[in-house]
Amino acid sequence: MVSERSLEVLRVIVRDYVASREPVGSKSIVDRHSFGVSAATIRNDMALLEEEELIVAPHTSSGRIPTDKGYRLFVDHLADLKPLSSAQRQAIETFLGSSVDLDDVLARTVRLLSQLTQQVALVQYPSLSQAKVRHVELVALSATRLLTVVITDTGHVEQRIVELPAPADDEFLADARARVNASVSGLGLDDAAAKLSGFADQFAPQRRATVDLIAATLTEQITANRQEKLIIAGAANLVRTEGDFVGSILPVLEAVEEQVVLLRLFSEMQADEHGISISIGRENASFGLAETSVLASGYSSAGGALARLGVLGPTRMDYSSNIAAVRAVARYLSKSLGES
């Protein structure tokens, strides 16, 4: 059991170490913080924290730094999130508010989150495995050139250009557009793809080669992005904090590149009562990320599909500010996608 004062000493050690990257000693705690007790008393508290494996001395006769267990206790008792400044809130609204589609808003989101936190930012696409086809559009670019567009209820837009084997007039394209929407609108991706099989049988024989090509293209578009994927920004921030990693940061960079690893980690993280998921240090060992912390929050898309966004960085990070940024961006992203 850790007393309230010992817990406050731990908070001070975490905050001072995050700010300075220097081990924290009892004298500096007494000098910089108003505990109203002697350095000897603080040393006793630190000794108890060390017995509980919440802090450790990196060198003989040095101050103390938090352990992974110490960071976990600090985060679990973190009540005071640093609020975003009005300038930061305005930046979120302005930067994300001018997005044109889902791809654009997610690309902007990951760049903004990286800038706000100075960490690696991760944004997961809404799960297309649960998505449904909202609308299919066929747009004539020329007599034999066609733009096919598939829009899902999650807001994802997939476009392809098709070179047709024969000219297609407006009447034929209008008929094909109406029939394909009647066939696949509202269906899940797998069902929509299956529905397009044999679609050309509805048309006159001289049109079937053209319709077969259109149907094949739409099938590719519908099935192309069912796999989960992430957008990542700010990997260079890992280099900036290279001193926080023992040895090389190459394994961390390699893990970041392996999206399947991060997606699996996202899927296994459990959210707290505030909707925030936090995985610290050794909790990430099975993913090759034992020296990192990952903070994540869920967001919802226009179609109701849930996905996550978050940040990854060294365990020595400003948890209060980063959690506030992740929560704020997730809320605005959900609002933005819901309105669109």
C-alpha positions as CSV (number, residue, x, y, z in Angstrom):
1,M,0.0,0.0,0.0
2,V,1.2,3.5,-0.9
3,S,0.3,6.4,1.3
4,E,-1.2,9.6,-0.1
5,R,2.1,11.5,0.5
6,S,4.1,8.7,-1.1
7,L,1.8,8.8,-4.1
8,E,2.3,12.6,-4.3
9,V,6.1,12.0,-4.2
10,L,5.7,9.6,-7.1
11,R,3.7,12.1,-9.0
12,V,6.5,14.7,-8.5
13,I,9.2,12.2,-9.5
14,V,7.3,11.4,-12.7
15,R,6.6,15.0,-13.7
16,D,10.1,16.2,-12.9
17,Y,11.8,13.3,-14.7
18,V,9.5,13.7,-17.7
19,A,10.4,17.4,-17.8
20,S,14.2,17.1,-17.3
21,R,15.2,13.5,-18.1
22,E,17.3,13.7,-15.0
23,P,16.9,11.4,-12.0
24,V,15.1,13.1,-9.1
25,G,16.5,13.3,-5.6
26,S,15.0,14.1,-2.3
27,K,16.7,17.4,-2.0
28,S,15.3,18.7,-5.3
29,I,11.8,17.5,-4.3
30,V,12.0,19.5,-1.0
31,D,13.5,22.6,-2.8
32,R,11.0,22.6,-5.6
33,H,7.8,21.4,-4.1
34,S,5.8,22.3,-0.9
35,F,5.6,19.1,1.0
36,G,6.2,20.7,4.4
37,V,8.4,17.9,5.6
38,S,12.1,17.3,5.7
39,A,14.4,15.7,3.1
40,A,14.8,12.7,5.4
41,T,11.0,12.1,5.4
42,I,11.0,12.4,1.6
43,R,13.9,9.9,1.5
44,N,11.8,7.5,3.6
45,D,8.9,7.9,1.2
46,M,11.2,7.2,-1.7
47,A,12.6,4.1,0.0
48,L,9.0,2.8,0.3
49,L,8.3,3.6,-3.4
50,E,11.6,1.7,-4.3
51,E,10.5,-1.3,-2.2
52,E,7.3,-1.4,-4.1
53,E,9.3,-1.3,-7.4
54,L,7.7,2.0,-8.4
55,I,11.0,3.9,-8.7
56,V,14.6,2.8,-9.3
57,A,18.0,4.3,-9.1
58,P,19.6,4.1,-12.5
59,H,23.1,4.7,-11.0
60,T,24.7,4.4,-7.6
61,S,24.1,7.4,-5.4
62,S,21.8,9.0,-8.0
63,G,18.3,10.2,-7.8
64,R,15.4,8.0,-8.8
65,I,13.4,7.5,-11.9
66,P,9.9,5.9,-12.4
67,T,9.6,2.2,-13.4
68,D,7.0,0.9,-15.8
69,K,5.0,0.0,-12.6
70,G,5.4,3.5,-11.3
71,Y,4.2,5.1,-14.5
72,R,1.2,2.7,-14.4
73,L,0.3,3.8,-10.9
74,F,0.8,7.4,-11.8
75,V,-1.5,7.1,-14.8
76,D,-4.2,5.1,-12.9
77,H,-4.3,8.0,-10.3
78,L,-4.0,10.8,-12.9
79,A,-6.9,13.2,-12.2
80,D,-5.6,16.5,-13.5
81,L,-5.3,16.5,-17.3
82,K,-3.7,19.5,-18.8
83,P,-6.4,21.3,-20.8
84,L,-5.6,22.2,-24.3
85,S,-5.1,25.9,-24.9
86,S,-7.6,27.9,-26.8
87,A,-5.0,28.1,-29.6
88,Q,-4.7,24.4,-29.8
89,R,-8.5,23.9,-29.8
90,Q,-8.8,26.4,-32.6
91,A,-6.1,24.7,-34.5
92,I,-7.9,21.4,-34.3
93,E,-11.2,22.9,-35.5
94,T,-9.6,24.9,-38.3
95,F,-7.2,22.2,-39.6
96,L,-9.7,19.3,-39.5
97,G,-12.7,21.5,-40.5
98,S,-11.4,22.1,-44.0
99,S,-11.1,18.4,-44.9
100,V,-12.8,17.2,-48.1
101,D,-13.3,13.5,-47.5
102,L,-12.5,10.6,-45.1
103,D,-9.0,10.0,-46.5
104,D,-8.2,13.7,-46.1
105,V,-9.6,14.1,-42.6
106,L,-7.7,11.1,-41.3
107,A,-4.4,12.3,-43.0
108,R,-4.9,15.7,-41.4
109,T,-5.8,14.1,-38.0
110,V,-2.7,12.1,-37.8
111,R,-0.4,15.0,-38.7
112,L,-2.1,17.3,-36.2
113,L,-2.0,14.8,-33.4
114,S,1.7,14.2,-34.0
115,Q,2.3,18.0,-33.9
116,L,0.3,18.4,-30.7
117,T,2.0,15.6,-28.8
118,Q,5.4,15.4,-30.4
119,Q,4.9,11.6,-30.5
120,V,4.2,9.1,-33.2
121,A,0.5,9.5,-34.1
122,L,-1.7,6.6,-35.3
123,V,-5.1,6.7,-36.8
124,Q,-7.0,3.6,-37.6
125,Y,-9.4,3.6,-40.6
126,P,-13.0,2.8,-39.6
127,S,-13.5,-1.0,-40.0
128,L,-14.5,-1.6,-43.6
129,S,-15.2,-5.2,-42.7
130,Q,-18.4,-3.9,-41.1
131,A,-19.1,-1.2,-43.7
132,K,-22.0,-1.2,-46.2
133,V,-22.2,0.3,-49.7
134,R,-23.9,3.6,-49.6
135,H,-23.8,4.5,-53.3
136,V,-22.1,3.7,-56.6
137,E,-21.5,6.4,-59.2
138,L,-20.5,5.9,-62.8
139,V,-19.2,9.1,-64.4
140,A,-18.4,9.3,-68.2
141,L,-15.0,10.9,-68.8
142,S,-15.2,10.2,-72.5
143,A,-17.2,7.8,-74.8
144,T,-14.9,5.0,-73.8
145,R,-13.5,6.2,-70.4
146,L,-15.4,5.8,-67.2
147,L,-14.8,6.8,-63.6
148,T,-16.3,4.3,-61.1
149,V,-16.9,5.5,-57.6
150,V,-17.9,3.4,-54.5
151,I,-18.9,5.2,-51.3
152,T,-19.4,3.3,-48.1
153,D,-21.5,4.3,-45.1
154,T,-18.2,4.9,-43.2
155,G,-17.4,7.7,-45.6
156,H,-14.7,5.8,-47.5
157,V,-14.5,6.7,-51.2
158,E,-12.8,4.4,-53.7
159,Q,-12.3,5.5,-57.3
160,R,-11.1,3.8,-60.4
161,I,-10.8,4.8,-64.1
162,V,-11.9,2.1,-66.6
163,E,-11.2,2.0,-70.3
164,L,-14.3,0.5,-71.9
165,P,-14.2,-2.0,-74.8
166,A,-17.0,0.0,-76.6
167,P,-18.5,3.5,-76.4
168,A,-21.1,4.0,-73.7
169,D,-23.9,6.5,-74.1
170,D,-25.6,8.5,-71.3
171,E,-28.7,6.4,-71.4
172,F,-26.8,3.1,-70.9
173,L,-24.8,4.6,-68.1
174,A,-27.8,5.9,-66.3
175,D,-29.5,2.4,-66.6
176,A,-26.3,0.7,-65.4
177,R,-26.0,3.1,-62.5
178,A,-29.6,2.6,-61.4
179,R,-29.4,-1.2,-61.6
180,V,-26.1,-1.5,-59.7
181,N,-27.3,0.8,-56.9
182,A,-30.6,-1.2,-56.7
183,S,-28.4,-4.4,-56.4
184,V,-25.8,-3.4,-53.9
185,S,-26.8,-0.2,-52.0
186,G,-27.2,-1.0,-48.3
187,L,-25.3,-4.4,-48.5
188,G,-22.2,-5.3,-46.6
189,L,-19.0,-5.5,-48.6
190,D,-19.0,-9.3,-49.0
191,D,-22.6,-9.4,-50.0
192,A,-22.2,-6.5,-52.4
193,A,-19.3,-8.2,-54.1
194,A,-21.2,-11.5,-54.4
195,K,-24.2,-9.6,-55.8
196,L,-22.1,-8.3,-58.7
197,S,-21.3,-11.8,-59.9
198,G,-23.5,-12.4,-62.9
199,F,-24.6,-8.8,-62.9
200,A,-24.0,-8.5,-66.7
201,D,-26.8,-11.1,-67.3
202,Q,-29.3,-8.3,-66.8
203,F,-28.1,-6.6,-70.0
204,A,-28.4,-7.2,-73.7
205,P,-25.6,-9.5,-75.1
206,Q,-23.9,-6.6,-77.0
207,R,-23.5,-4.8,-73.6
208,R,-22.3,-7.7,-71.5
209,A,-18.5,-7.3,-72.2
210,T,-18.7,-3.6,-71.0
211,V,-20.9,-4.5,-68.0
212,D,-18.6,-7.4,-67.0
213,L,-15.7,-5.0,-67.0
214,I,-17.6,-2.4,-64.9
215,A,-18.8,-5.1,-62.5
216,A,-15.3,-6.6,-62.1
217,T,-13.9,-3.1,-61.4
218,L,-16.6,-2.4,-58.8
219,T,-15.9,-5.7,-57.2
220,E,-12.2,-4.9,-56.9
221,Q,-13.1,-1.5,-55.4
222,I,-15.5,-3.0,-52.9
223,T,-13.0,-5.7,-51.7
224,A,-9.8,-3.7,-52.0
225,N,-9.8,-2.1,-48.6
226,R,-11.6,-4.5,-46.3
227,Q,-8.4,-5.2,-44.4
228,E,-7.7,-3.0,-41.4
229,K,-5.1,-0.3,-41.9
230,L,-3.5,2.7,-40.1
231,I,-2.2,6.1,-41.0
232,I,1.0,6.9,-39.2
233,A,2.8,10.3,-38.8
234,G,5.7,11.6,-36.7
235,A,8.0,8.6,-36.7
236,A,10.9,11.1,-36.7
237,N,9.8,12.1,-33.2
238,L,11.3,8.7,-32.1
239,V,14.7,9.9,-33.2
240,R,14.3,13.1,-31.2
241,T,13.7,11.0,-28.0
242,E,16.3,8.3,-28.9
243,G,18.0,8.8,-25.5
244,D,15.0,7.3,-23.8
245,F,15.6,4.0,-25.4
246,V,18.2,1.5,-24.3
247,G,20.4,0.6,-27.3
248,S,18.9,1.1,-30.8
249,I,15.4,2.4,-31.6
250,L,15.4,0.3,-34.8
251,P,13.2,-2.5,-33.3
252,V,10.7,0.2,-32.3
253,L,10.7,1.7,-35.8
254,E,10.3,-1.8,-37.3
255,A,7.3,-2.5,-35.1
256,V,5.8,0.9,-36.1
257,E,6.2,-0.1,-39.8
258,E,4.4,-3.4,-39.1
259,Q,0.8,-2.2,-39.1
260,V,-0.5,-5.6,-38.2
261,V,1.4,-5.4,-34.9
262,L,0.0,-2.0,-33.9
263,L,-3.6,-3.0,-35.0
264,R,-3.3,-6.1,-32.8
265,L,-2.1,-4.0,-29.9
266,F,-5.0,-1.5,-30.4
267,S,-7.5,-4.4,-30.4
268,E,-6.2,-5.8,-27.1
269,M,-6.1,-2.5,-25.2
270,Q,-8.9,-2.0,-22.7
271,A,-10.5,1.5,-22.3
272,D,-11.0,3.1,-18.9
273,E,-14.2,4.9,-17.7
274,H,-13.1,7.9,-19.8
275,G,-12.7,6.0,-23.0
276,I,-8.9,6.1,-22.9
277,S,-6.7,3.0,-23.3
278,I,-3.1,3.2,-22.0
279,S,-0.5,0.4,-22.4
280,I,2.9,1.1,-20.7
281,G,6.3,-0.4,-21.1
282,R,6.5,-4.1,-20.3
283,E,2.8,-4.4,-21.0
284,N,3.8,-4.0,-24.7
285,A,6.6,-6.5,-24.6
286,S,4.9,-9.2,-26.6
287,F,4.5,-6.6,-29.4
288,G,8.2,-5.7,-29.5
289,L,7.4,-2.3,-27.8
290,A,8.6,-2.9,-24.2
291,E,10.2,0.6,-24.0
292,T,7.2,2.5,-25.3
293,S,3.8,3.7,-24.1
294,V,0.7,3.8,-26.3
295,L,-2.3,6.0,-25.5
296,A,-5.5,5.5,-27.6
297,S,-9.1,6.6,-27.8
298,G,-12.0,5.4,-29.9
299,Y,-13.8,7.6,-32.4
300,S,-16.9,6.9,-34.5
301,S,-17.5,7.5,-38.2
302,A,-20.6,8.6,-40.0
303,G,-21.7,5.0,-40.5
304,G,-21.3,4.2,-36.8
305,A,-18.1,2.1,-37.3
306,L,-15.7,2.4,-34.5
307,A,-11.9,2.8,-34.8
308,R,-9.1,4.2,-32.7
309,L,-6.5,6.9,-32.8
310,G,-3.6,7.4,-30.5
311,V,0.1,8.1,-29.9
312,L,3.1,6.0,-29.3
313,G,6.3,7.2,-27.7
314,P,8.8,6.4,-24.9
315,T,7.5,5.7,-21.4
316,R,9.0,9.0,-20.4
317,M,6.2,11.1,-21.9
318,D,3.9,13.8,-20.7
319,Y,0.9,11.6,-20.1
320,S,-1.4,14.4,-18.9
321,S,-1.0,16.6,-22.0
322,N,-1.0,13.6,-24.4
323,I,-4.1,12.1,-23.0
324,A,-5.9,15.5,-23.2
325,A,-4.8,15.9,-26.9
326,V,-5.8,12.3,-27.8
327,R,-9.3,12.8,-26.2
328,A,-9.8,16.2,-27.8
329,V,-8.9,15.1,-31.3
330,A,-10.9,11.9,-31.0
331,R,-14.0,13.9,-30.0
332,Y,-13.6,16.4,-32.8
333,L,-13.0,13.7,-35.3
334,S,-16.2,11.9,-34.3
335,K,-18.1,15.1,-34.4
336,S,-16.7,16.0,-37.8
337,L,-17.4,12.6,-39.4
338,G,-20.9,12.5,-37.8
339,E,-21.8,15.8,-39.3
340,S,-20.5,14.8,-42.8
